């Protein structure tokens, strides 16, 4: 997964975030759990909706949380248990109901909550029964160490590593959404060729070669690449917009996250 963002000169206006907290309840569509309103709603009564939201939160955000927990010295197994316990307490303690979303970005709130959890619940969390309803991604011990940055002593500290994993999670979600859009329109072959143009400022394969493979003109390929890169930026801003309370914070959050990727 590359940390680069397409750098076409065309500017992109901020996309409108998905604001409907009801997404996924009646239609079966994916939860927009990255949006503050949905996250806080999930912290309410112990309903099936909040349980589903908890599972989705853990699925999306366990990687940066896990990376932080590993980076401060926990074993892979303990880090997974602590991450699961953290999310469980976060949504069951009523803490989200008392949060004023205007006070910060969700990324910052989640890390501050994790630090509070570790300070006050460390011993208790270690005595909790392992496992639970939420299933984490299965990884080898080596993969766990790479994710946590333990394989390279020169990697940044826990907080910076947390931000880095958060940024990579957002980028992965954007690529997944893009692939889904191409799949829906029956253009996965085109996606397979154009995807590489998102990984660097210039295509790794000359446009003329790509055009021959796709049976398109070189000009048509250039247009397709431009549109893809612009859509990538739109979706990235949309994903970030779901984690802040003010659209004006998107640019600052984007700068912070890519500063973490460059560290």
CORZIMO-V456127 format. One record per residue. N is the residue number from 1. SS is DSSP state (~ for helix, > for strand, _ for the rest). NEAR is the number of other ideal C-beta (glycine too) atoms within 8 Angstrom. D_CENTER is the distance of its C-alpha to the mean C-alpha in whole Angstrom. Layout:
# CORZIMO-V456127
n: <N;N>
ss: <SS;SS>
near: <NEAR;NEAR>
d_center: <D_CENTER;D_CENTER>
This chain:
# CORZIMO-V456127
n: <1;2;3;4;5;6;7;8;9;10;11;12;13;14;15;16;17;18;19;20;21;22;23;24;25;26;27;28;29;30;31;32;33;34;35;36;37;38;39;40;41;42;43;44;45;46;47;48;49;50;51;52;53;54;55;56;57;58;59;60;61;62;63;64;65;66;67;68;69;70;71;72;73;74;75;76;77;78;79;80;81;82;83;84;85;86;87;88;89;90;91;92;93;94;95;96;97;98;99;100;101;102;103;104;105;106;107;108;109;110;111;112;113;114;115;116;117;118;119;120;121;122;123;124;125;126;127;128;129;130;131;132;133;134;135;136;137;138;139;140;141;142;143;144;145;146;147;148;149;150;151;152;153;154;155;156;157;158;159;160;161;162;163;164;165;166;167;168;169;170;171;172;173;174;175;176;177;178;179;180;181;182;183;184;185;186;187;188;189;190;191;192;193;194;195;196;197;198;199;200;201;202;203;204;205;206;207;208;209;210;211;212;213;214;215;216;217;218;219;220;221;222;223;224;225;226;227;228;229;230;231;232;233;234;235;236;237;238;239;240;241;242;243;244;245;246;247;248;249;250;251;252;253;254;255;256;257;258;259;260;261;262;263>
ss: <_;_;_;_;_;_;_;_;_;_;_;_;_;_;_;_;_;_;_;_;_;_;_;_;_;_;_;_;_;_;_;_;_;_;_;~;~;~;~;~;~;~;_;_;_;_;_;~;~;~;~;~;~;~;~;~;~;~;~;~;~;~;~;~;~;~;~;~;~;~;~;_;_;_;_;~;~;~;~;~;~;~;~;~;~;~;~;~;~;~;~;~;_;_;~;~;~;~;_;_;~;~;~;_;_;~;~;~;~;~;~;~;~;~;~;~;~;~;~;~;~;~;~;~;~;~;_;_;_;_;_;_;_;_;_;_;_;_;_;_;~;~;~;~;~;~;~;~;_;_;_;_;_;_;_;_;_;~;~;~;~;~;~;~;~;~;~;~;~;~;~;~;~;~;~;~;~;~;~;~;~;~;~;~;_;_;_;~;~;~;~;~;~;~;~;~;~;~;_;_;_;_;_;_;_;_;~;~;~;~;~;~;~;~;_;_;_;~;~;~;~;~;~;~;~;~;~;~;~;~;~;~;~;~;~;~;~;~;~;~;~;_;_;_;_;_;~;~;~;~;~;~;~;~;~;~;~;~;~;~;~;~;_>
near: <6;7;9;9;7;12;6;7;4;6;4;8;4;9;9;6;9;8;8;6;9;6;12;10;6;4;6;4;5;6;9;13;11;10;13;11;9;14;14;12;11;14;12;9;4;5;7;5;9;14;10;10;15;13;10;11;13;13;8;10;12;14;11;12;14;14;15;15;13;16;13;8;4;9;5;11;7;10;14;11;12;13;14;13;12;13;15;10;11;12;13;7;6;7;10;12;8;5;9;4;10;5;6;8;10;12;10;8;11;10;11;9;11;12;8;8;13;10;7;6;10;8;6;7;12;9;5;8;4;6;3;7;5;10;3;10;5;3;8;5;7;7;8;12;11;9;12;12;13;8;6;6;3;3;6;8;6;8;8;10;15;14;13;14;13;13;13;12;12;12;12;9;10;12;11;8;9;13;11;8;9;11;10;6;6;5;8;9;7;10;12;7;11;12;10;10;13;12;8;9;5;5;10;7;8;6;11;7;8;13;13;7;7;10;5;8;6;9;6;9;13;9;8;11;12;10;8;13;12;12;10;13;11;10;12;13;13;13;12;13;13;12;12;13;8;6;8;6;10;12;7;8;13;11;8;9;13;11;8;13;10;6;7>
d_center: <13;14;13;15;15;18;21;23;25;25;23;21;21;18;17;18;15;15;17;19;18;20;18;18;21;24;23;21;18;14;13;12;11;9;12;14;17;16;14;18;20;18;20;23;26;25;25;24;21;20;20;18;15;15;15;12;10;11;10;6;7;10;9;9;11;13;13;15;17;18;19;21;23;22;23;20;22;22;19;18;20;19;16;17;20;18;16;19;21;19;19;23;24;24;22;20;23;24;21;22;19;21;21;17;14;12;10;14;15;13;14;18;18;17;20;22;21;22;25;27;26;26;29;29;25;27;29;27;28;25;23;23;21;18;17;15;14;18;18;21;22;22;18;17;19;18;14;16;18;21;22;23;24;24;20;19;20;17;16;15;14;11;10;10;8;5;6;6;3;3;7;7;6;8;11;11;12;14;16;16;18;20;21;22;24;26;25;23;26;25;21;22;24;22;19;20;21;17;18;21;23;25;25;26;28;31;31;34;33;30;33;35;33;31;35;34;36;34;34;32;29;29;28;26;24;24;23;20;19;19;17;14;15;15;12;10;12;12;8;9;12;11;10;13;17;19;18;20;17;15;16;17;13;13;15;14;11;13;16;14;13;17;18>
